[in-house]
Amino acid sequence: MEYEPVIGLEVHAQLLTNTKIFCGCSTKFGATPNTHTCPVCLGMPGVLPVLNKKVVEFMMKMALATHCTINGECNFARKNYFYPDLPKGYQISQYASPPAEHGWIEMEIDGGKKRIGITRIHMEEDAGKLLHDEHNPVSHVDLNRTGVPLIEIVSEPDIRGAEEAAAYLRRLHEILVYLEICDGNMEEGSFRCDANVSLRPRGTETFGTRTELKNMNSFRNVQRAIEYEIKRQAYVLDSGSAVVQETRLWDDTAGVTHSMRSKEEAHDYRYFPDPDLVPVVIDDAWIEAVLNTLPELPLEKRERFVREYQIPAYDAGVLTASRSLADYYEEVVRLSGQPKIASNWVMGDVLRFLNEDKKEIRACPIAPAALAEMIRLIQDGTISGKMAKEVSEAMYRTGKAPGAIIEEKGLVQITDEGALAGMISEIIGKNPAQTAQYREGKEKVFGFFVGQVMKATGGKANPQVINDLLKKMLAGTE
């Protein structure tokens, strides 16, 4: 039987606040275990949580960026489930009254656009981290992450394949990073995804039994895990058996999913309102203030780059991969007035240098003004494109301005027609056989003369001037 996959994704994004959601402990990653803790996040008796206002504002940014309705009031609830790495024995989350719901994002699939619905976005605290000893039957716990603020973004079951799921995640990821509310680091766990996957006979509307996939720490692994689970469920159904509702773990090494536990439902968590936290009231003025802080988002920025700078969609996609890269490119364009040439240099040499050194654009030694200056020097004929390659690398390695490098290396392009004409005349005189061949119609010989002139000038001659003079002098018109 032919099946249609039905997929919904639950994404947890760690927010880039300086302190935790309900206390003043640091959220910085990589500290010595159990040093970023206090009585509140350790769940000591008698302590009271206090909501971090910045968490609410970051949640609102994501809600507005994904076209969600922001509710005027929301509440926190206690989610009772045994967390060995959450000392108080419950997680503070939100359930019955989420702060944002009924949103959507658009993503590009197969040359077109598809809209994926967002059911809800809510705030919650993270749990700690268990560290299992490979040599002894013990586990250690690091509670630094306990209480770190998260937003959970729950999609509608609108996704119909593993590739679509990966595309949705990439779109969500880039929005979070553009908003500067999440660093998106999947390896450190600041962007995590669970996938709910089910199959149904193609053409039917009823949903099948779903499984939840966990332990996927890259876009590639999400896609691979979903692809495997679709095949596994199809095999189960074709064998006449029923899919079991359960949570399964992705094993990246083996490329398979394993059963972890039966799937919980909402009632299994025994949600009830947290008596220590008052309702959060969000009025229109607060929403408007947060709305005014939103940057231009990546999809809109890509479309504007194509429209405004007349560059290919591919270039726009690369240049808007991060907000800082897009800002860098736009500054080069503003200073040089050459959108396509700027695109070529940023996508080419600049990104190549950065990738080789594993650096971000913010750490680039070539300032936008320096790159724009180099582009102007190419345009006015001071240096050739070939020379510019040498200049750009020197700029990256030394941080010096292009003018200083050109002077140090003696790279000024020769454009004096009088000086070049003398060289060309001498080269033509020394190569009578090639001259005769060219005049007999063998135009490929022209490249030979260009090479000879470039060799004589150490590659510093202006190619256009060379071409013009050679054509005239070989034809005997000058």
Secondary structure by P-SEA (a helix, b strand, c coil): cbbbbbbbbbbbbbccccccccccccccccccccccccccccccccbbbbbcaaaaaaaaaaaaaabbbbbccccccccccccccccccccccccccccccccbbbbbcccbbbbbbbcccbbbbbbbbbbbcccccbbbbbccccccbbbbbbbccccccaaaaaaaaaaaaaaaaaacccccccccccbbbbbbbbbcccccccccbbbbbcccccaaaaaaaaaaaaaaaaaaaaacccccbbbbbbbcccccccccccccccccccccccccccbbbbcaaaaaaaaaaccccaaaaaaaaaaaccccaaaaaaaaccaaaaaaaaaaaaacccaaaaaaaaacaaaaaaaaaccccccccccaaaaaaaaaaaaaccccaaaaaaaaaaaaaccccaaaaaaaacccccccaaaaaaaaaaaaaacaaaaaaaaaccccaaaaaaaaaaaaacccccaaaaaaaaaaaaaccc
